[in-house]
Amino acid sequence: MARATKPVRKPRRSYHHGNLRRALLDEALATIRTEGVEGVTLREIGARLGVSRTALYRHFADKRALLAAVATEGFRSLRQQLTAAWEESGRGQAAFQSMGVAYVRFAIISPSHYRVMFGGFVTATTREPGLAAEAAGAFQALVDALAALQRDRAVRGDDILLMARFVWAVVHGIAMLAIDGQLGEQGGVEDLMGYALHRLRNGIDAPKRNRNRP
C-alpha cells in the first residue's frame, strides 16, 4: 500500500526581498493576536512565510529574541505616542490627560505588542540593550511630564517615581481590561478612562493654596 504523503505547506504570507525581518515581526504579531504569545514558534512562522531556518536565524536566534524585538518596537512606539500627546497638547495638565488617553489607545490598537511588553515573556538583558533603553524611555516620558508639572506647581511635590508608578498602575489596569474585552463596547473604555483621569488629577493635583505661591 502506498504511504500517504503529507501535503506541502503553502506559505500563508509573502514578503518583499530584503525585508524578512519585518515580515517575521508582522507574522509574530498576527500569531499573538489569534493564538497568544504561547503560539509563537520560529519554525511555524518560518513555515507560514515559506523561508528556511537558516534565513530565520540570520535575524533571530530564538523565540526570545523575536519577542524581545516585538517588545522593543512596542516600547518605542509607546514612547513616541506619549511624547507626541504631551507636546501637541501644550505640555500642561490637559496634555497630561492626553498622555493617559494615548497610553490606553496604544494598548487597544497594538494589543499584541502590549501583551509581550508587559506579560513577563521577556526581560531586558545584555543581549537586548535596545529593549532596556526603550522600556526606560517610555516610562521616562511619564516621569518628565510629571516633573514639568511639579515645576509649575500643578501637581503635588510627592516622590516623582512613586507618583509616576501610581499613574502607570491606573492606566495600565484600564488598558489590560480593555484589550481583554472586560469593558464592553468602546464607550465603556472611554467612560472609565474619563472618570479615572479625573480622579487621578484630584489625587495628584497640588493643593490650590500652593499653586501660585512664589
Rosetta constraint file for C-alpha pairs under 8 A:
AtomPair CA 9 CA 47 HARMONIC 7.16 0.50
AtomPair CA 9 CA 48 HARMONIC 7.79 0.50
AtomPair CA 10 CA 47 HARMONIC 7.83 0.50
AtomPair CA 10 CA 48 HARMONIC 7.08 0.50
AtomPair CA 10 CA 50 HARMONIC 7.06 0.50
AtomPair CA 11 CA 47 HARMONIC 6.32 0.50
AtomPair CA 11 CA 48 HARMONIC 4.52 0.50
AtomPair CA 11 CA 49 HARMONIC 4.87 0.50
AtomPair CA 11 CA 50 HARMONIC 4.69 0.50
AtomPair CA 12 CA 48 HARMONIC 4.79 0.50
AtomPair CA 12 CA 49 HARMONIC 6.00 0.50
AtomPair CA 12 CA 50 HARMONIC 7.78 0.50
AtomPair CA 13 CA 48 HARMONIC 6.34 0.50
AtomPair CA 13 CA 49 HARMONIC 5.25 0.50
AtomPair CA 13 CA 50 HARMONIC 7.93 0.50
AtomPair CA 14 CA 49 HARMONIC 5.96 0.50
AtomPair CA 14 CA 50 HARMONIC 7.81 0.50
AtomPair CA 15 CA 19 HARMONIC 6.75 0.50
AtomPair CA 15 CA 20 HARMONIC 6.51 0.50
AtomPair CA 15 CA 23 HARMONIC 6.01 0.50
AtomPair CA 15 CA 49 HARMONIC 7.52 0.50
AtomPair CA 16 CA 20 HARMONIC 7.19 0.50
AtomPair CA 19 CA 23 HARMONIC 6.46 0.50
AtomPair CA 20 CA 24 HARMONIC 6.10 0.50
AtomPair CA 21 CA 25 HARMONIC 6.34 0.50
AtomPair CA 21 CA 59 HARMONIC 6.20 0.50
AtomPair CA 22 CA 26 HARMONIC 6.15 0.50
AtomPair CA 23 CA 27 HARMONIC 6.08 0.50
AtomPair CA 23 CA 49 HARMONIC 7.92 0.50
AtomPair CA 24 CA 28 HARMONIC 6.11 0.50
AtomPair CA 24 CA 45 HARMONIC 6.96 0.50
AtomPair CA 24 CA 46 HARMONIC 7.69 0.50
AtomPair CA 24 CA 49 HARMONIC 7.92 0.50
AtomPair CA 25 CA 29 HARMONIC 6.21 0.50
AtomPair CA 25 CA 66 HARMONIC 7.26 0.50
AtomPair CA 25 CA 69 HARMONIC 7.74 0.50
AtomPair CA 25 CA 70 HARMONIC 6.61 0.50
AtomPair CA 26 CA 30 HARMONIC 6.21 0.50
AtomPair CA 27 CA 31 HARMONIC 6.12 0.50
AtomPair CA 27 CA 45 HARMONIC 6.47 0.50
AtomPair CA 28 CA 32 HARMONIC 6.16 0.50
AtomPair CA 28 CA 40 HARMONIC 6.33 0.50
AtomPair CA 28 CA 45 HARMONIC 6.93 0.50
AtomPair CA 29 CA 33 HARMONIC 6.26 0.50
AtomPair CA 29 CA 70 HARMONIC 7.75 0.50
AtomPair CA 29 CA 112 HARMONIC 5.55 0.50
AtomPair CA 29 CA 113 HARMONIC 7.05 0.50
AtomPair CA 30 CA 34 HARMONIC 6.52 0.50
AtomPair CA 30 CA 112 HARMONIC 7.67 0.50
AtomPair CA 31 CA 35 HARMONIC 5.52 0.50
AtomPair CA 31 CA 36 HARMONIC 6.73 0.50
AtomPair CA 31 CA 37 HARMONIC 7.53 0.50
AtomPair CA 31 CA 39 HARMONIC 6.68 0.50
AtomPair CA 31 CA 40 HARMONIC 6.29 0.50
AtomPair CA 32 CA 36 HARMONIC 4.16 0.50
AtomPair CA 32 CA 37 HARMONIC 4.85 0.50
AtomPair CA 32 CA 38 HARMONIC 7.74 0.50
AtomPair CA 32 CA 39 HARMONIC 6.73 0.50
AtomPair CA 32 CA 40 HARMONIC 6.72 0.50
AtomPair CA 32 CA 112 HARMONIC 5.65 0.50
AtomPair CA 33 CA 111 HARMONIC 7.30 0.50
AtomPair CA 33 CA 112 HARMONIC 5.58 0.50
AtomPair CA 35 CA 39 HARMONIC 5.20 0.50
AtomPair CA 35 CA 40 HARMONIC 7.81 0.50
AtomPair CA 36 CA 40 HARMONIC 7.45 0.50
AtomPair CA 37 CA 115 HARMONIC 7.84 0.50
AtomPair CA 37 CA 116 HARMONIC 7.20 0.50
AtomPair CA 40 CA 44 HARMONIC 7.44 0.50
AtomPair CA 40 CA 45 HARMONIC 7.33 0.50
AtomPair CA 40 CA 63 HARMONIC 7.45 0.50
AtomPair CA 41 CA 45 HARMONIC 6.24 0.50
AtomPair CA 41 CA 63 HARMONIC 6.25 0.50
AtomPair CA 42 CA 46 HARMONIC 5.92 0.50
AtomPair CA 42 CA 56 HARMONIC 7.37 0.50
AtomPair CA 42 CA 62 HARMONIC 6.93 0.50
AtomPair CA 42 CA 63 HARMONIC 6.09 0.50
AtomPair CA 43 CA 47 HARMONIC 6.17 0.50
AtomPair CA 43 CA 53 HARMONIC 7.17 0.50
AtomPair CA 44 CA 48 HARMONIC 6.19 0.50
AtomPair CA 45 CA 49 HARMONIC 6.30 0.50
AtomPair CA 46 CA 50 HARMONIC 5.83 0.50
AtomPair CA 46 CA 51 HARMONIC 5.21 0.50
AtomPair CA 46 CA 52 HARMONIC 6.56 0.50
AtomPair CA 46 CA 53 HARMONIC 6.97 0.50
AtomPair CA 46 CA 56 HARMONIC 6.72 0.50
AtomPair CA 47 CA 51 HARMONIC 6.34 0.50
AtomPair CA 47 CA 52 HARMONIC 7.79 0.50
AtomPair CA 51 CA 55 HARMONIC 6.42 0.50
AtomPair CA 51 CA 56 HARMONIC 7.14 0.50
AtomPair CA 52 CA 56 HARMONIC 6.40 0.50
AtomPair CA 53 CA 57 HARMONIC 6.12 0.50
AtomPair CA 54 CA 58 HARMONIC 6.47 0.50
AtomPair CA 55 CA 59 HARMONIC 7.32 0.50
AtomPair CA 56 CA 60 HARMONIC 6.22 0.50
AtomPair CA 56 CA 61 HARMONIC 7.83 0.50
AtomPair CA 57 CA 61 HARMONIC 5.00 0.50
AtomPair CA 57 CA 62 HARMONIC 7.37 0.50
AtomPair CA 60 CA 65 HARMONIC 5.55 0.50
AtomPair CA 60 CA 66 HARMONIC 5.71 0.50
AtomPair CA 61 CA 65 HARMONIC 6.16 0.50
AtomPair CA 61 CA 66 HARMONIC 7.87 0.50
AtomPair CA 62 CA 66 HARMONIC 6.57 0.50
AtomPair CA 63 CA 67 HARMONIC 6.18 0.50
AtomPair CA 64 CA 68 HARMONIC 6.01 0.50
AtomPair CA 64 CA 121 HARMONIC 7.94 0.50
AtomPair CA 64 CA 122 HARMONIC 6.69 0.50
AtomPair CA 65 CA 69 HARMONIC 6.27 0.50
AtomPair CA 65 CA 128 HARMONIC 7.95 0.50
AtomPair CA 66 CA 70 HARMONIC 6.43 0.50
AtomPair CA 67 CA 71 HARMONIC 6.17 0.50
AtomPair CA 67 CA 116 HARMONIC 6.80 0.50
AtomPair CA 67 CA 121 HARMONIC 7.59 0.50
AtomPair CA 67 CA 122 HARMONIC 6.83 0.50
AtomPair CA 68 CA 72 HARMONIC 6.02 0.50
AtomPair CA 68 CA 122 HARMONIC 6.05 0.50
AtomPair CA 68 CA 123 HARMONIC 7.77 0.50
AtomPair CA 68 CA 124 HARMONIC 7.91 0.50
AtomPair CA 68 CA 128 HARMONIC 7.00 0.50
AtomPair CA 68 CA 131 HARMONIC 6.66 0.50
AtomPair CA 69 CA 73 HARMONIC 6.12 0.50
AtomPair CA 69 CA 131 HARMONIC 7.47 0.50
AtomPair CA 70 CA 74 HARMONIC 6.20 0.50
AtomPair CA 70 CA 113 HARMONIC 6.14 0.50
AtomPair CA 70 CA 116 HARMONIC 7.11 0.50
AtomPair CA 70 CA 117 HARMONIC 7.85 0.50
AtomPair CA 71 CA 75 HARMONIC 6.17 0.50
AtomPair CA 71 CA 113 HARMONIC 6.04 0.50
AtomPair CA 71 CA 114 HARMONIC 7.63 0.50
AtomPair CA 71 CA 116 HARMONIC 5.75 0.50
AtomPair CA 71 CA 117 HARMONIC 4.75 0.50
AtomPair CA 71 CA 122 HARMONIC 7.94 0.50
AtomPair CA 71 CA 131 HARMONIC 6.86 0.50
AtomPair CA 72 CA 76 HARMONIC 6.20 0.50
AtomPair CA 72 CA 117 HARMONIC 7.83 0.50
AtomPair CA 72 CA 130 HARMONIC 6.54 0.50
AtomPair CA 72 CA 131 HARMONIC 4.59 0.50
AtomPair CA 72 CA 132 HARMONIC 7.99 0.50
AtomPair CA 72 CA 134 HARMONIC 6.11 0.50
AtomPair CA 72 CA 135 HARMONIC 7.23 0.50
AtomPair CA 73 CA 77 HARMONIC 6.25 0.50
AtomPair CA 73 CA 113 HARMONIC 7.80 0.50
AtomPair CA 74 CA 78 HARMONIC 6.10 0.50
AtomPair CA 74 CA 113 HARMONIC 5.27 0.50
AtomPair CA 74 CA 114 HARMONIC 6.83 0.50
AtomPair CA 74 CA 117 HARMONIC 6.90 0.50
AtomPair CA 75 CA 79 HARMONIC 6.03 0.50
AtomPair CA 75 CA 117 HARMONIC 7.22 0.50
AtomPair CA 75 CA 131 HARMONIC 7.79 0.50
AtomPair CA 75 CA 134 HARMONIC 5.41 0.50
AtomPair CA 75 CA 135 HARMONIC 5.40 0.50
AtomPair CA 75 CA 137 HARMONIC 7.86 0.50
AtomPair CA 75 CA 138 HARMONIC 6.05 0.50
AtomPair CA 76 CA 80 HARMONIC 6.25 0.50
AtomPair CA 76 CA 134 HARMONIC 5.44 0.50
AtomPair CA 76 CA 135 HARMONIC 7.56 0.50
AtomPair CA 76 CA 137 HARMONIC 7.80 0.50
AtomPair CA 76 CA 138 HARMONIC 7.02 0.50
AtomPair CA 77 CA 81 HARMONIC 6.17 0.50
AtomPair CA 78 CA 82 HARMONIC 6.08 0.50
AtomPair CA 78 CA 103 HARMONIC 7.02 0.50
AtomPair CA 78 CA 106 HARMONIC 6.66 0.50
AtomPair CA 78 CA 138 HARMONIC 6.29 0.50
AtomPair CA 79 CA 83 HARMONIC 6.06 0.50
AtomPair CA 79 CA 134 HARMONIC 7.63 0.50
AtomPair CA 79 CA 137 HARMONIC 6.40 0.50
AtomPair CA 79 CA 138 HARMONIC 4.20 0.50
AtomPair CA 79 CA 139 HARMONIC 7.69 0.50
AtomPair CA 79 CA 141 HARMONIC 6.54 0.50
AtomPair CA 80 CA 84 HARMONIC 6.03 0.50
AtomPair CA 80 CA 138 HARMONIC 7.92 0.50
AtomPair CA 81 CA 85 HARMONIC 6.11 0.50
AtomPair CA 81 CA 99 HARMONIC 7.96 0.50
AtomPair CA 81 CA 102 HARMONIC 6.50 0.50
AtomPair CA 81 CA 103 HARMONIC 7.72 0.50
AtomPair CA 81 CA 106 HARMONIC 7.86 0.50
AtomPair CA 82 CA 86 HARMONIC 6.27 0.50
AtomPair CA 82 CA 99 HARMONIC 5.21 0.50
AtomPair CA 82 CA 102 HARMONIC 6.17 0.50
AtomPair CA 82 CA 103 HARMONIC 6.70 0.50
AtomPair CA 82 CA 138 HARMONIC 7.65 0.50
AtomPair CA 82 CA 141 HARMONIC 6.75 0.50
AtomPair CA 82 CA 142 HARMONIC 7.74 0.50
AtomPair CA 83 CA 87 HARMONIC 6.14 0.50
AtomPair CA 83 CA 99 HARMONIC 7.69 0.50
AtomPair CA 83 CA 141 HARMONIC 6.28 0.50
AtomPair CA 84 CA 88 HARMONIC 5.74 0.50
AtomPair CA 85 CA 89 HARMONIC 5.92 0.50
AtomPair CA 85 CA 95 HARMONIC 6.36 0.50
AtomPair CA 85 CA 96 HARMONIC 7.96 0.50
AtomPair CA 85 CA 98 HARMONIC 5.60 0.50
AtomPair CA 85 CA 99 HARMONIC 5.32 0.50
AtomPair CA 85 CA 102 HARMONIC 6.70 0.50
AtomPair CA 86 CA 90 HARMONIC 6.58 0.50
AtomPair CA 86 CA 91 HARMONIC 5.21 0.50
AtomPair CA 86 CA 92 HARMONIC 7.69 0.50
AtomPair CA 86 CA 95 HARMONIC 4.77 0.50
AtomPair CA 86 CA 96 HARMONIC 6.23 0.50
AtomPair CA 86 CA 98 HARMONIC 6.78 0.50
AtomPair CA 86 CA 99 HARMONIC 6.03 0.50
AtomPair CA 86 CA 145 HARMONIC 7.41 0.50
AtomPair CA 87 CA 91 HARMONIC 5.45 0.50
AtomPair CA 87 CA 95 HARMONIC 7.27 0.50
AtomPair CA 88 CA 95 HARMONIC 7.54 0.50
AtomPair CA 89 CA 94 HARMONIC 6.62 0.50
AtomPair CA 89 CA 95 HARMONIC 4.56 0.50
AtomPair CA 89 CA 98 HARMONIC 6.98 0.50
AtomPair CA 90 CA 94 HARMONIC 7.43 0.50
AtomPair CA 90 CA 95 HARMONIC 5.78 0.50
AtomPair CA 91 CA 95 HARMONIC 5.25 0.50
AtomPair CA 91 CA 96 HARMONIC 7.23 0.50
AtomPair CA 91 CA 145 HARMONIC 7.48 0.50
AtomPair CA 92 CA 96 HARMONIC 6.28 0.50
AtomPair CA 92 CA 149 HARMONIC 6.77 0.50
AtomPair CA 93 CA 97 HARMONIC 6.50 0.50
AtomPair CA 93 CA 149 HARMONIC 7.36 0.50
AtomPair CA 93 CA 154 HARMONIC 7.52 0.50
AtomPair CA 94 CA 98 HARMONIC 6.32 0.50
AtomPair CA 95 CA 99 HARMONIC 6.30 0.50
AtomPair CA 96 CA 100 HARMONIC 6.68 0.50
AtomPair CA 96 CA 145 HARMONIC 6.99 0.50
AtomPair CA 97 CA 101 HARMONIC 6.46 0.50
AtomPair CA 97 CA 197 HARMONIC 6.47 0.50
AtomPair CA 98 CA 102 HARMONIC 6.05 0.50
AtomPair CA 99 CA 103 HARMONIC 6.10 0.50
AtomPair CA 100 CA 104 HARMONIC 6.54 0.50
AtomPair CA 100 CA 171 HARMONIC 6.54 0.50
AtomPair CA 100 CA 197 HARMONIC 7.34 0.50
AtomPair CA 101 CA 105 HARMONIC 6.05 0.50
AtomPair CA 101 CA 193 HARMONIC 7.23 0.50
AtomPair CA 102 CA 106 HARMONIC 6.02 0.50
AtomPair CA 103 CA 107 HARMONIC 6.60 0.50
AtomPair CA 103 CA 171 HARMONIC 7.19 0.50
AtomPair CA 103 CA 175 HARMONIC 7.74 0.50
AtomPair CA 104 CA 108 HARMONIC 6.33 0.50
AtomPair CA 104 CA 171 HARMONIC 6.64 0.50
AtomPair CA 104 CA 172 HARMONIC 7.45 0.50
AtomPair CA 104 CA 174 HARMONIC 7.10 0.50
AtomPair CA 104 CA 175 HARMONIC 4.99 0.50
AtomPair CA 105 CA 109 HARMONIC 6.08 0.50
AtomPair CA 105 CA 175 HARMONIC 7.97 0.50
AtomPair CA 106 CA 110 HARMONIC 5.74 0.50
AtomPair CA 106 CA 111 HARMONIC 7.84 0.50
AtomPair CA 107 CA 111 HARMONIC 5.14 0.50
AtomPair CA 107 CA 113 HARMONIC 7.84 0.50
AtomPair CA 107 CA 114 HARMONIC 5.67 0.50
AtomPair CA 107 CA 175 HARMONIC 5.87 0.50
AtomPair CA 107 CA 176 HARMONIC 7.73 0.50
AtomPair CA 107 CA 179 HARMONIC 6.91 0.50
AtomPair CA 108 CA 175 HARMONIC 7.07 0.50
AtomPair CA 108 CA 178 HARMONIC 6.80 0.50
AtomPair CA 108 CA 179 HARMONIC 5.67 0.50
AtomPair CA 110 CA 114 HARMONIC 6.28 0.50
AtomPair CA 111 CA 115 HARMONIC 6.06 0.50
AtomPair CA 111 CA 179 HARMONIC 6.32 0.50
AtomPair CA 112 CA 116 HARMONIC 6.53 0.50
AtomPair CA 113 CA 117 HARMONIC 6.10 0.50
AtomPair CA 114 CA 118 HARMONIC 6.22 0.50
AtomPair CA 114 CA 119 HARMONIC 7.89 0.50
AtomPair CA 115 CA 119 HARMONIC 5.17 0.50
AtomPair CA 116 CA 120 HARMONIC 7.17 0.50
AtomPair CA 116 CA 121 HARMONIC 6.09 0.50
AtomPair CA 116 CA 122 HARMONIC 7.31 0.50
AtomPair CA 117 CA 121 HARMONIC 7.75 0.50
AtomPair CA 117 CA 122 HARMONIC 7.60 0.50
AtomPair CA 124 CA 128 HARMONIC 5.71 0.50
AtomPair CA 124 CA 129 HARMONIC 6.71 0.50
AtomPair CA 124 CA 131 HARMONIC 5.74 0.50
AtomPair CA 124 CA 132 HARMONIC 5.11 0.50
AtomPair CA 125 CA 129 HARMONIC 6.48 0.50
AtomPair CA 125 CA 132 HARMONIC 7.51 0.50
AtomPair CA 128 CA 132 HARMONIC 6.98 0.50
AtomPair CA 129 CA 133 HARMONIC 6.36 0.50
AtomPair CA 130 CA 134 HARMONIC 6.11 0.50
AtomPair CA 131 CA 135 HARMONIC 6.01 0.50
AtomPair CA 132 CA 136 HARMONIC 6.07 0.50
AtomPair CA 133 CA 137 HARMONIC 6.01 0.50
AtomPair CA 134 CA 138 HARMONIC 6.20 0.50
AtomPair CA 135 CA 139 HARMONIC 6.58 0.50
AtomPair CA 136 CA 140 HARMONIC 5.98 0.50
AtomPair CA 137 CA 141 HARMONIC 6.29 0.50
AtomPair CA 138 CA 142 HARMONIC 7.18 0.50
AtomPair CA 139 CA 143 HARMONIC 6.49 0.50
AtomPair CA 140 CA 144 HARMONIC 5.88 0.50
AtomPair CA 141 CA 145 HARMONIC 6.29 0.50
AtomPair CA 142 CA 146 HARMONIC 6.33 0.50
AtomPair CA 142 CA 164 HARMONIC 6.48 0.50
AtomPair CA 143 CA 147 HARMONIC 6.08 0.50
AtomPair CA 143 CA 160 HARMONIC 6.81 0.50
AtomPair CA 143 CA 161 HARMONIC 6.82 0.50
AtomPair CA 143 CA 164 HARMONIC 5.86 0.50
AtomPair CA 144 CA 148 HARMONIC 6.20 0.50
AtomPair CA 145 CA 149 HARMONIC 6.35 0.50
AtomPair CA 146 CA 150 HARMONIC 6.09 0.50
AtomPair CA 146 CA 155 HARMONIC 7.56 0.50
AtomPair CA 146 CA 160 HARMONIC 7.07 0.50
AtomPair CA 146 CA 164 HARMONIC 7.28 0.50
AtomPair CA 147 CA 151 HARMONIC 6.24 0.50
AtomPair CA 147 CA 160 HARMONIC 6.98 0.50
AtomPair CA 148 CA 152 HARMONIC 6.41 0.50
AtomPair CA 149 CA 153 HARMONIC 6.11 0.50
AtomPair CA 149 CA 154 HARMONIC 5.14 0.50
AtomPair CA 149 CA 155 HARMONIC 5.80 0.50
AtomPair CA 150 CA 154 HARMONIC 5.82 0.50
AtomPair CA 150 CA 155 HARMONIC 5.25 0.50
AtomPair CA 150 CA 156 HARMONIC 6.55 0.50
AtomPair CA 150 CA 157 HARMONIC 6.19 0.50
AtomPair CA 152 CA 211 HARMONIC 7.79 0.50
AtomPair CA 153 CA 157 HARMONIC 7.76 0.50
AtomPair CA 153 CA 206 HARMONIC 6.41 0.50
AtomPair CA 153 CA 210 HARMONIC 7.24 0.50
AtomPair CA 153 CA 211 HARMONIC 5.20 0.50
AtomPair CA 153 CA 212 HARMONIC 7.56 0.50
AtomPair CA 154 CA 205 HARMONIC 5.91 0.50
AtomPair CA 154 CA 206 HARMONIC 5.42 0.50
AtomPair CA 154 CA 211 HARMONIC 6.19 0.50
AtomPair CA 155 CA 204 HARMONIC 5.42 0.50
AtomPair CA 155 CA 205 HARMONIC 4.01 0.50
AtomPair CA 155 CA 206 HARMONIC 4.17 0.50
AtomPair CA 155 CA 207 HARMONIC 7.98 0.50
AtomPair CA 156 CA 204 HARMONIC 5.59 0.50
AtomPair CA 156 CA 205 HARMONIC 5.62 0.50
AtomPair CA 156 CA 206 HARMONIC 4.27 0.50
AtomPair CA 156 CA 207 HARMONIC 7.33 0.50
AtomPair CA 157 CA 206 HARMONIC 7.53 0.50
AtomPair CA 158 CA 162 HARMONIC 7.71 0.50
AtomPair CA 158 CA 163 HARMONIC 6.77 0.50
AtomPair CA 159 CA 163 HARMONIC 6.18 0.50
AtomPair CA 160 CA 164 HARMONIC 6.06 0.50
AtomPair CA 161 CA 165 HARMONIC 6.17 0.50
AtomPair CA 162 CA 166 HARMONIC 6.21 0.50
AtomPair CA 163 CA 167 HARMONIC 6.33 0.50
AtomPair CA 163 CA 204 HARMONIC 7.76 0.50
AtomPair CA 164 CA 168 HARMONIC 6.07 0.50
AtomPair CA 165 CA 169 HARMONIC 5.94 0.50
AtomPair CA 166 CA 170 HARMONIC 6.52 0.50
AtomPair CA 167 CA 171 HARMONIC 6.46 0.50
AtomPair CA 167 CA 200 HARMONIC 7.24 0.50
AtomPair CA 168 CA 172 HARMONIC 5.74 0.50
AtomPair CA 169 CA 173 HARMONIC 6.05 0.50
AtomPair CA 170 CA 174 HARMONIC 6.53 0.50
AtomPair CA 170 CA 196 HARMONIC 7.55 0.50
AtomPair CA 171 CA 175 HARMONIC 6.07 0.50
AtomPair CA 171 CA 193 HARMONIC 7.93 0.50
AtomPair CA 172 CA 176 HARMONIC 6.15 0.50
AtomPair CA 173 CA 177 HARMONIC 6.26 0.50
AtomPair CA 174 CA 178 HARMONIC 6.04 0.50
AtomPair CA 174 CA 189 HARMONIC 7.63 0.50
AtomPair CA 174 CA 192 HARMONIC 7.75 0.50
AtomPair CA 174 CA 193 HARMONIC 7.26 0.50
AtomPair CA 175 CA 179 HARMONIC 6.29 0.50
AtomPair CA 176 CA 180 HARMONIC 6.05 0.50
AtomPair CA 177 CA 181 HARMONIC 6.27 0.50
AtomPair CA 177 CA 182 HARMONIC 5.09 0.50
AtomPair CA 177 CA 183 HARMONIC 6.29 0.50
AtomPair CA 178 CA 182 HARMONIC 5.90 0.50
AtomPair CA 178 CA 183 HARMONIC 5.65 0.50
AtomPair CA 178 CA 189 HARMONIC 6.43 0.50
AtomPair CA 183 CA 188 HARMONIC 5.35 0.50
AtomPair CA 183 CA 189 HARMONIC 5.93 0.50
AtomPair CA 184 CA 188 HARMONIC 5.70 0.50
AtomPair CA 184 CA 189 HARMONIC 7.55 0.50
AtomPair CA 185 CA 189 HARMONIC 7.19 0.50
AtomPair CA 186 CA 190 HARMONIC 6.39 0.50
AtomPair CA 187 CA 191 HARMONIC 5.96 0.50
AtomPair CA 188 CA 192 HARMONIC 6.17 0.50
AtomPair CA 189 CA 193 HARMONIC 5.96 0.50
AtomPair CA 190 CA 194 HARMONIC 6.05 0.50
AtomPair CA 191 CA 195 HARMONIC 6.24 0.50
AtomPair CA 192 CA 196 HARMONIC 5.93 0.50
AtomPair CA 193 CA 197 HARMONIC 6.03 0.50
AtomPair CA 194 CA 198 HARMONIC 6.20 0.50
AtomPair CA 195 CA 199 HARMONIC 6.23 0.50
AtomPair CA 196 CA 200 HARMONIC 5.95 0.50
AtomPair CA 197 CA 201 HARMONIC 6.17 0.50
AtomPair CA 198 CA 202 HARMONIC 6.41 0.50
AtomPair CA 199 CA 203 HARMONIC 6.19 0.50
AtomPair CA 200 CA 204 HARMONIC 6.22 0.50
AtomPair CA 201 CA 205 HARMONIC 5.34 0.50
AtomPair CA 206 CA 210 HARMONIC 6.68 0.50
AtomPair CA 206 CA 211 HARMONIC 6.44 0.50
AtomPair CA 207 CA 211 HARMONIC 6.77 0.50
AtomPair CA 208 CA 212 HARMONIC 7.95 0.50
AtomPair CA 209 CA 213 HARMONIC 7.42 0.50
